[in-house]
Amino acid sequence: MRYFIAGALLLCFFATLQKTLIGAPLVLKGYFIPFIFGSVSGLFIGILRFREKQYFQEFQTSSRKFFNLANGISSGISIIIDGNNFWINQAFADIFGYSKTEMIGRGIDFVIVPENIPQLLTYMKKELNGQNAVSNFETEAVRKDGKKINIDITAKQVEFDDQKAIQIVVRNITKLKQIELERETGEIKYKMLFENAPVGIGICESDGSIIDANQVMLSLYGYKKEEFLKLNIADTYINKEDRNKLNDELSRNQIVTNFQTQFIRKNNTIFDALINVQSIVLNKKTINFASVFDITKQIEIDAELKKHQDNLEELVNERTKNLAESRKALTFLMEDVNESRAELTKENAQSRRLEC
């Protein structure tokens, strides 16, 4: 500010002096132009110094905002210069269980598991040279207490205090990795149960669009998977009314068990089926999980057994009838025998009287 005021005063002074020197000798007039130049230069220097101070204050303000913001987030942030931590936020130290003092001046590689250090250094070097093709680097790290954690590192080349530096953001993704592992394990278990189930299992939307089916289901219908997934399950029902009844019951109870119907295969043959369906809502969509049992042979066996049972009943009835007729004949025969016995007894009695 003082340069600005000095320049302004000089400019006013020499403006007044110019009027005074209008009638002055030529030798005095020769000094006027340098004086004017000097005053303008002073004014210009004052303006530059004023702007420099303003820029410095703005830089300090923005730096404070950056550090305040960096210290207030949960991700770890570090400014790395010449391979070492030049500045870190509190979250960065907390992730690894160290104090800020213990970590500043050391490279991040001292917390990385040894087998992953070469890849990390290569990643950092490429980032410093602007050659990185990947945005992040996942690795294992070791906390101060010896516990291993999974971290995700994102690096970016920056200018810090007029030096080339790397700003890294570190996230502790240990819990995320555990969730991913549990999800992947669950998916594997589900896939094993799904594919190895001894019955046909299918998944479809409420409108009948098929989402997935296991191999037993595909074999039941005689389709390849890519063919089956293009179908609508409603088109495989022989009796369309059965489909409507099933949907009505599902809408009321969300589960249907032992529902008997008939389906048509790819080769146009018909098979009898017993199905169990459960309806659930996933991502605001109604999804139906169905198990299908082919009971065609069972029905044939039951029909054959019923036929044999009917034949057996017929034989039993016929045998019963024959026995009844035989019993009746035997009754008649016994009556004849009794009559004959009575007559014989009577004749014997008469014979004894005659002999007497």
Secondary structure per residue as TSV (DSSP state, phi and psi in degrees):
chain	resnum	aa	ss	phi	psi
A	1	M	-	360.0	-34.2
A	2	R	H	-67.0	-31.4
A	3	Y	H	-68.4	-37.0
A	4	F	H	-63.7	-45.2
A	5	I	H	-66.8	-42.9
A	6	A	H	-62.1	-43.3
A	7	G	H	-63.8	-40.9
A	8	A	H	-64.5	-41.8
A	9	L	H	-63.8	-42.5
A	10	L	H	-62.3	-39.1
A	11	L	H	-64.8	-40.7
A	12	C	H	-67.0	-39.5
A	13	F	H	-63.3	-46.6
A	14	F	H	-75.2	-22.4
A	15	A	H	-67.2	-39.8
A	16	T	H	-68.5	-40.6
A	17	L	H	-63.4	-32.5
A	18	Q	H	-60.6	-43.5
A	19	K	H	-63.0	-37.8
A	20	T	H	-67.4	-34.8
A	21	L	G	-89.4	5.1
A	22	I	G	-57.9	-42.0
A	23	G	G	-99.1	10.9
A	24	A	S	-78.2	164.1
A	25	P	-	-61.8	158.9
A	26	L	H	-61.2	-33.1
A	27	V	H	-64.1	-34.7
A	28	L	H	-73.6	-36.0
A	29	K	H	-62.6	-26.7
A	30	G	T	-67.9	-21.3
A	31	Y	T	-86.0	-9.7
A	32	F	H	-68.7	-45.4
A	33	I	H	-62.2	-47.7
A	34	P	H	-57.9	-37.9
A	35	F	H	-63.4	-41.8
A	36	I	H	-62.5	-44.3
A	37	F	H	-61.1	-41.4
A	38	G	H	-64.7	-39.8
A	39	S	H	-67.7	-41.8
A	40	V	H	-64.1	-40.1
A	41	S	H	-61.9	-41.6
A	42	G	H	-62.5	-41.1
A	43	L	H	-62.7	-43.2
A	44	F	H	-64.1	-42.7
A	45	I	H	-63.4	-39.5
A	46	G	H	-60.8	-43.2
A	47	I	H	-62.5	-42.9
A	48	L	H	-62.6	-44.5
A	49	R	H	-65.4	-36.3
A	50	F	H	-63.4	-45.3
A	51	R	H	-66.5	-37.4
A	52	E	H	-61.3	-44.4
A	53	K	H	-64.9	-38.9
A	54	Q	H	-63.7	-44.2
A	55	Y	H	-62.6	-40.2
A	56	F	H	-63.9	-41.2
A	57	Q	H	-64.7	-41.0
A	58	E	H	-63.1	-39.0
A	59	F	H	-64.1	-43.6
A	60	Q	H	-62.2	-40.8
A	61	T	H	-63.6	-46.9
A	62	S	H	-66.1	-35.2
A	63	S	H	-64.7	-43.9
A	64	R	H	-61.2	-41.4
A	65	K	H	-61.8	-42.4
A	66	F	H	-62.6	-48.0
A	67	F	H	-66.7	-38.5
A	68	N	H	-63.1	-42.8
A	69	L	H	-65.3	-45.2
A	70	A	H	-62.5	-36.5
A	71	N	H	-77.1	-12.3
A	72	G	T	-99.0	-1.3
A	73	I	S	-104.1	161.7
A	74	S	S	-83.3	-19.1
A	75	S	S	-79.2	145.7
A	76	G	E	-79.9	136.0
A	77	I	E	-126.7	136.0
A	78	S	E	-138.5	141.5
A	79	I	E	-103.6	117.2
A	80	I	E	-106.4	125.5
A	81	I	E	-126.4	129.1
A	82	D	T	55.7	35.4
A	83	G	T	84.6	-2.5
A	84	N	E	-120.0	155.3
A	85	N	E	-67.8	114.8
A	86	F	E	-89.7	-36.8
A	87	W	E	-149.7	139.9
A	88	I	E	-137.5	154.6
A	89	N	-	-89.9	172.5
A	90	Q	H	-65.1	-36.4
A	91	A	H	-61.9	-34.4
A	92	F	H	-61.8	-45.4
A	93	A	H	-67.1	-39.7
A	94	D	H	-64.3	-37.0
A	95	I	H	-57.5	-39.6
A	96	F	H	-99.2	-1.0
A	97	G	T	77.4	14.0
A	98	Y	-	-104.9	166.9
A	99	S	-	-83.5	162.4
A	100	K	H	-61.6	-38.2
A	101	T	H	-62.6	-37.8
A	102	E	H	-69.1	-25.9
A	103	M	H	-97.2	-29.5
A	104	I	T	-68.2	134.5
A	105	G	T	92.1	-2.8
A	106	R	S	-117.2	153.6
A	107	G	-	-77.2	154.7
A	108	I	G	-68.4	-18.8
A	109	D	G	-66.2	-16.8
A	110	F	G	-71.6	-13.8
A	111	V	G	-103.5	-2.8
A	112	I	B	-87.8	142.5
A	113	V	-	-59.1	139.5
A	114	P	G	-53.0	-40.0
A	115	E	G	-68.0	-16.9
A	116	N	G	-103.5	-2.1
A	117	I	H	-62.3	-45.6
A	118	P	H	-57.5	-42.4
A	119	Q	H	-64.9	-38.7
A	120	L	H	-64.9	-45.2
A	121	L	H	-63.1	-38.2
A	122	T	H	-63.8	-41.6
A	123	Y	H	-62.1	-44.8
A	124	M	H	-66.3	-40.0
A	125	K	H	-65.1	-42.4
A	126	K	H	-64.3	-37.7
A	127	E	H	-65.9	-40.3
A	128	L	H	-64.6	-32.0
A	129	N	T	-93.7	4.8
A	130	G	T	69.7	29.2
A	131	Q	-	-110.2	3.3
A	132	N	-	-71.5	133.8
A	133	A	-	-102.7	-10.5
A	134	V	-	-112.6	151.6
A	135	S	S	-92.3	-19.4
A	136	N	-	-148.1	167.9
A	137	F	E	-138.3	122.5
A	138	E	E	-102.9	137.7
A	139	T	E	-157.1	174.4
A	140	E	E	-99.3	145.0
A	141	A	E	-129.7	163.9
A	142	V	E	-118.6	121.0
A	143	R	-	-72.6	170.0
A	144	K	T	-60.3	-32.7
A	145	D	T	-81.7	4.3
A	146	G	S	89.8	-5.2
A	147	K	-	-77.9	134.3
A	148	K	E	-84.0	139.9
A	149	I	E	-134.4	158.6
A	150	N	E	-98.8	132.1
A	151	I	E	-129.2	155.1
A	152	D	E	-117.8	124.7
A	153	I	E	-111.9	128.2
A	154	T	E	-117.9	124.6
A	155	A	E	-114.6	148.1
A	156	K	E	-149.1	133.0
A	157	Q	E	-75.2	133.1
A	158	V	E	-139.0	168.3
A	159	E	E	-103.3	127.6
A	160	F	E	-137.3	119.5
A	161	D	T	52.5	45.4
A	162	D	T	61.0	23.9
A	163	Q	E	-123.2	149.5
A	164	K	E	-73.6	125.3
A	165	A	E	-138.9	170.6
A	166	I	E	-122.4	126.8
A	167	Q	E	-98.6	123.7
A	168	I	E	-117.6	144.6
A	169	V	E	-116.6	126.5
A	170	V	E	-116.5	129.9
A	171	R	E	-119.2	136.6
A	172	N	E	-82.2	109.8
A	173	I	-	-110.5	23.1
A	174	T	H	-59.9	-49.0
A	175	K	H	-63.8	-39.3
A	176	L	H	-61.9	-40.8
A	177	K	H	-64.8	-39.1
A	178	Q	H	-64.1	-41.3
A	179	I	H	-64.3	-42.5
A	180	E	H	-62.5	-40.9
A	181	L	H	-64.3	-44.0
A	182	E	H	-63.6	-39.9
A	183	R	H	-66.0	-44.9
A	184	E	H	-64.0	-40.3
A	185	T	H	-63.1	-42.8
A	186	G	H	-62.7	-39.6
A	187	E	H	-64.9	-39.9
A	188	I	H	-64.7	-45.1
A	189	K	H	-61.5	-44.6
A	190	Y	H	-61.2	-43.2
A	191	K	H	-64.5	-40.1
A	192	M	H	-64.5	-45.6
A	193	L	H	-64.9	-41.0
A	194	F	H	-64.6	-49.7
A	195	E	H	-77.1	-30.6
A	196	N	H	-97.2	4.2
A	197	A	-	-63.9	141.0
A	198	P	S	-77.6	-0.5
A	199	V	S	-121.6	161.6
A	200	G	E	-72.1	128.7
A	201	I	E	-124.2	130.5
A	202	G	E	-133.7	151.6
A	203	I	E	-125.8	127.6
A	204	C	E	-145.2	162.6
A	205	E	E	-82.1	171.1
A	206	S	T	-64.6	-24.6
A	207	D	T	-84.1	0.4
A	208	G	S	98.4	-4.9
A	209	S	B	-65.5	128.6
A	210	I	E	-84.6	129.0
A	211	I	E	-96.4	-44.4
A	212	D	E	-160.2	160.5
A	213	A	E	-156.6	145.1
A	214	N	-	-85.9	177.0
A	215	Q	H	-67.0	-33.3
A	216	V	H	-63.4	-41.5
A	217	M	H	-62.9	-43.2
A	218	L	H	-62.5	-39.7
A	219	S	H	-66.4	-36.0
A	220	L	H	-59.8	-42.9
A	221	Y	H	-91.5	-15.3
A	222	G	T	79.9	23.8
A	223	Y	-	-110.2	156.7
A	224	K	-	-79.4	159.8
A	225	K	H	-61.0	-45.6
A	226	E	H	-63.5	-29.7
A	227	E	H	-73.8	-43.2
A	228	F	H	-65.7	-37.1
A	229	L	T	-69.1	-15.3
A	230	K	T	-87.0	-10.0
A	231	L	S	-82.9	165.4
A	232	N	B	-108.7	128.1
A	233	I	G	-60.5	-25.7
A	234	A	G	-63.1	-29.0
A	235	D	G	-75.1	-8.7
A	236	T	G	-94.9	-4.1
A	237	Y	B	-79.2	136.5
A	238	I	S	-73.0	-47.4
A	239	N	S	-104.4	107.0
A	240	K	H	-62.9	-25.9
A	241	E	H	-66.1	-30.4
A	242	D	H	-61.2	-40.3
A	243	R	H	-61.3	-42.6
A	244	N	H	-65.1	-41.7
A	245	K	H	-62.7	-41.4
A	246	L	H	-62.4	-45.5
A	247	N	H	-64.8	-38.2
A	248	D	H	-62.3	-44.2
A	249	E	H	-68.5	-36.0
A	250	L	H	-64.3	-41.5
A	251	S	H	-64.3	-27.4
A	252	R	H	-85.4	-41.2
A	253	N	H	-118.4	-10.2
A	254	Q	S	62.8	4.1
A	255	I	E	-152.7	139.6
A	256	V	E	-134.2	132.0
A	257	T	E	-123.9	147.5
A	258	N	E	51.6	48.5
A	259	F	E	-91.9	120.3
A	260	Q	E	-97.5	132.8
A	261	T	E	-155.9	-173.8
A	262	Q	E	-129.1	141.5
A	263	F	E	-121.8	162.4
A	264	I	E	-113.5	135.0
A	265	R	-	-83.8	174.9
A	266	K	T	-60.6	-34.9
A	267	N	T	-87.2	14.0
A	268	N	S	71.6	9.3
A	269	T	-	-82.3	156.1
A	270	I	E	-109.2	140.4
A	271	F	E	-132.5	146.6
A	272	D	E	-85.9	141.4
A	273	A	E	-138.8	150.9
A	274	L	E	-117.0	122.3
A	275	I	E	-121.8	148.3
A	276	N	E	-122.8	129.4
A	277	V	E	-131.0	135.2
A	278	Q	E	-124.5	134.7
A	279	S	E	-108.0	128.0
A	280	I	E	-133.8	164.0
A	281	V	E	-109.7	121.1
A	282	L	E	-126.0	125.5
A	283	N	T	50.8	44.0
A	284	K	T	66.7	16.1
A	285	K	E	-117.9	140.3
A	286	T	E	-85.1	121.9
A	287	I	E	-118.3	134.2
A	288	N	E	-107.7	126.3
A	289	F	E	-105.0	122.0
A	290	A	E	-126.2	140.2
A	291	S	E	-113.0	135.1
A	292	V	E	-122.6	126.1
A	293	F	E	-109.9	128.0
A	294	D	E	-80.3	111.7
A	295	I	-	-110.7	19.5
A	296	T	H	-58.6	-49.4
A	297	K	H	-65.4	-37.7
A	298	Q	H	-62.9	-41.1
A	299	I	H	-66.0	-40.2
A	300	E	H	-63.0	-43.4
A	301	I	H	-63.1	-44.0
A	302	D	H	-61.6	-39.1
A	303	A	H	-66.2	-40.9
A	304	E	H	-65.5	-42.1
A	305	L	H	-63.2	-40.3
A	306	K	H	-64.2	-38.5
A	307	K	H	-62.5	-46.0
A	308	H	H	-64.4	-37.3
A	309	Q	H	-65.0	-42.2
A	310	D	H	-63.1	-42.1
A	311	N	H	-63.6	-40.6
A	312	L	H	-64.7	-41.9
A	313	E	H	-62.3	-38.2
A	314	E	H	-65.2	-42.8
A	315	L	H	-64.1	-42.0
A	316	V	H	-62.7	-44.2
A	317	N	H	-61.9	-43.1
A	318	E	H	-64.5	-41.9
A	319	R	H	-65.1	-40.2
A	320	T	H	-62.5	-41.0
A	321	K	H	-63.2	-43.8
A	322	N	H	-63.3	-40.7
A	323	L	H	-64.0	-39.8
A	324	A	H	-63.4	-42.6
A	325	E	H	-65.9	-40.8
A	326	S	H	-64.2	-40.3
A	327	R	H	-64.0	-39.4
A	328	K	H	-64.3	-43.9
A	329	A	H	-62.8	-39.6
A	330	L	H	-65.8	-35.5
A	331	T	H	-63.4	-46.3
A	332	F	H	-59.0	-42.4
A	333	L	H	-63.1	-41.8
A	334	M	H	-65.8	-37.2
A	335	E	H	-63.5	-41.9
A	336	D	H	-63.4	-42.9
A	337	V	H	-61.4	-43.4
A	338	N	H	-64.1	-40.8
A	339	E	H	-63.9	-43.0
A	340	S	H	-63.8	-39.7
A	341	R	H	-64.4	-40.5
A	342	A	H	-65.4	-42.9
A	343	E	H	-63.9	-40.3
A	344	L	H	-65.2	-40.4
A	345	T	H	-63.4	-40.9
A	346	K	H	-65.1	-43.2
A	347	E	H	-65.3	-39.7
A	348	N	H	-62.0	-38.1
A	349	A	H	-66.4	-42.5
A	350	Q	H	-64.6	-40.3
A	351	S	H	-61.9	-41.5
A	352	R	H	-65.9	-35.2
A	353	R	H	-69.0	-38.2
A	354	L	H	-65.9	-37.1
A	355	E	H	-68.1	-29.7
A	356	C	-	-73.1	360.0
